Amino acid sequence: MTHGLVHGGPDASGAAPHDFSTNGNAMGACPAVLAALREADAAHYPDPRYTALRDRLAGFHGVAPERIVIAASASEFIHRISAAVAQGGARTAWLPAHSYGDYERAARAWGLQVLRAPAPFDAAGLRWCCEPSSPLGQPQADLVAHAQGEGGPCVLDMAYEPLRLEGRPSLGAAQRDRVWQMWTPNKAMGLTGIRAAYAIAPLDAVGSSLMERLDLLAPSWPLGTHGVGLLEIWTGNEAQRWLAQSLDTLREWKALQRAVCASLGWECLPGDANFFCARTDEPYPRVATALRAQGIKLRDCASFGLPGHVRLGVLPPASQQALKQGWTSAARSPEHPS
């Protein structure tokens, strides 16, 4: 936990053997990216303008290179664009009803008043969207209205689009051209420890004062050699084939995991991504310590505004069985009577 912000993942005891609390690809690290990381030349700085990388990312998405903004991570870009719009005179930031905590944290750090759905978004100086959404993994109901409407910059967090297991995106290519797209492929590549991201600017943002401020606010060399390697290989055929194959397996594992949760008496919420939320029969905080002692960790959703729920990344069947056995044992212990 940093500055009061709740995250999943490793804690003071290290990484949990059965860590449902994060949403990386449970198939593990992409072999093509691992090979590139082993061969990376970390003895030299990358090109400070990332010219070849920006060209490669632009070609992958079918956009002009000048629309690509390199970022150290999604969180770094969230803070940078919040700062940039605040410098431009914005006073408010609009957020979905449930969303990633860094949106709000960055807004408050730069003095932006936070508005949450169902508050109207039309007059907001900065708007945050996410699909599949966090933490629910669901479509964002008002996303088309954001893309078609006017107002301050709208950023669409695409973190989970590469890990979409069901459904279809709400926006077509022309609608995406009207919003900022924020991409973080490290989750899809199974390498969340490599911090690397990028954004695609809307067509009408190219050459704007906002783009100039984003460039001025960027740290020197936001990406090291290994981040460059991950983003380069992510765009290649080998990595994309591996990702497509992994999604087939994750779909099977997700169906099994939802059945395991239902067998525990949990109410599983719908979702399109490689994770979902569930209302548990026993409040997770009461059994979290006992579960962690068995190598199991979930993501409590109270910080998302969903008390009584947990978010679970899809894990292999062996981890699912460990969860079933561990939860049953912890919930029935004398310290935690049902």
C-alpha positions, -999 to +999 in steps of 0.1 A: +000+000+000+013+034-010+000+068+003-032+051+014-040+036-020-050+000-019-035-024-044-034-061-049-003-081-055+027-089-032+027-077+004+050-077+033+051-116+031+060-115-006+039-129-034+011-152-025+013-186-043-025-182-052-028-145-058-063-137-071-058-100-062-042-089-095-053-091-131-022-101-150-024-130-175-024-162-154-008-181-182+025-165-171+050-145-190+049-143-228+079-164-240+087-139-268+089-110-244+111-130-220+135-138-248+137-101-258+143-091-222+172-115-219+188-099-250+181-063-241+211-039-241+208-023-207+243-008-210+229+022-230+201+047-228+172+042-252+165+068-278+151+097-257+124+103-284+116+066-288+114+071-325+114+035-337+091+024-308+066+051-316+066+041-353+061+005-343+032+012-320+016+036-345+018+009-372+003-017-348-027+006-341-029+021-376-024+057-364+001+085-370+033+083-349+027+118-336-003+105-318+017+081-296+027+093-261+052+071-243+046+067-205+065+051-177+033+033-166-004+038-166-002+055-132+025+079-144+003+089-174-027+093-151-008+118-130+008+135-159-024+142-178-041+152-146-013+178-141-015+189-177-053+196-177-050+213-143-023+236-157-046+243-186-073+257-163-094+226-156-112+225-122-130+191-122-124+155-130-152+130-137-149+094-127-172+063-131-190+052-100-164+024-094-129+029-107-091+026-103-080+046-073-052+065-091-078+085-111-090+101-080-057+103-063-041+122-092-071+145-095-069+155-059-031+159-060-036+185-087-065+203-070-092+190-093-127+185-078-138+149-082-172+142-097-185+107-098-213+091-118-242+096-119-231+132-118-231+147-154-198+146-172-204+173-199-187+202-180-158+182-165-123+193-173-111+157-174-131+125-179-120+089-170-135+059-187-125+022-186-137-008-206-138-036-196-143-016-164-123-018-132-132-036-109-163-051-125-149-060-159-181-048-175-190-025-204-192+012-194-228+022-201-221+058-210-190+053-231-205+061-265-219+093-250-184+103-238-169+096-272-196+116-290-199+145-265-180+176-260-160+188-230-126+182-215-103+154-225-117+119-221-092+091-213-103+056-221-083+031-200-076+001-222-057-020-196-081-049-199-091-048-236-063-073-246-076-097-219-112-094-229-128-129-228-163-121-236-184-093-253-173-066-278-159-031-274-185-004-272-165+020-294-156+016-331-123+030-346-138+064-355-152+068-319-118+058-304-102+086-325-121+111-303-107+099-270-074+093-254-065+056-254-043+044-225-026+010-231-007-011-206+003-044-223+023-057-193-009-073-179-017-091-211+020-102-215+020-116-180+048-092-168+033-066-145+067-060-130+078-043-162+064-008-160+057+003-195+027+021-211+016+045-239-013+066-249-029+073-283-040+109-285-073+118-302-070+132-337-079+167-327-053+167-299-022+165-322-003+198-320-025+211-292-013+229-261-023+198-240+001+177-260+028+203-255+022+203-217+023+165-217+057+165-234+071+191-210+059+172-180+073+139-191+104+126-173+136+120-193+136+085-206+103+074-191+110+039-204+142+019-198+155-007-222+133-035-208+101-014-210+110-007-247+115-044-253+081-053-239+063-028-260+082-037-291+075-074-288+039-068-278+031-055-313+046-086-330+029-116-345+045-141-321+033-123-290-002-117-304-005-154-313+005-164-278-020-140-263-049-153-285-041-189-274-039-178-238-074-163-240-089-196-250-074-212-219-085-183-197-121-186-209-121-223-197-105-214-164-130-185-158-160-208-163-145-232-138-137-205-113-171-190-114-185-225-106-161-228-077-172-195-063-209-204-068-203-236-049-191-215-019-224-196-019-210-165-035-229-143-059-208-138-090-213-106-109-211-106-147-179-094-164-161-096-198-125-097-187-100-121-171-114-112-137-148-108-120-163-096-087-183-117-063-203-110-031-189-135-006-209-154+020-185-142+047-168-107+047-134-112+033-116-090+059-126-115+086-108-144+069-081-125+050-053-133+075-062-170+077-063-172+039-030-154+035-014-179+059-025-206+033-010-186+004-042-172-008-050-135-015-081-118-029-088-081-036-112-066-013-135-042-031-144-018-003-120+008-017-138+006-051-171+014-033-183-022-033-181-034+003-189-071+008-174-080-026-140-093-037-124-091-071-108-123-084-083-126-113-088-159-131-062-184-120-055-221-129-077-249-115-052-258-088-054-224-074-092-224-076-093-256-055-069-241-030-093-212-027-123-235-022-105-255+005-089-225+022-121-204+023-141-233+037-115-239+064-111-203+073-149-195+073-156-225+096-128-219+121-139-211+157-124-176+153-148-169+123-181-187+129-206-188+101 
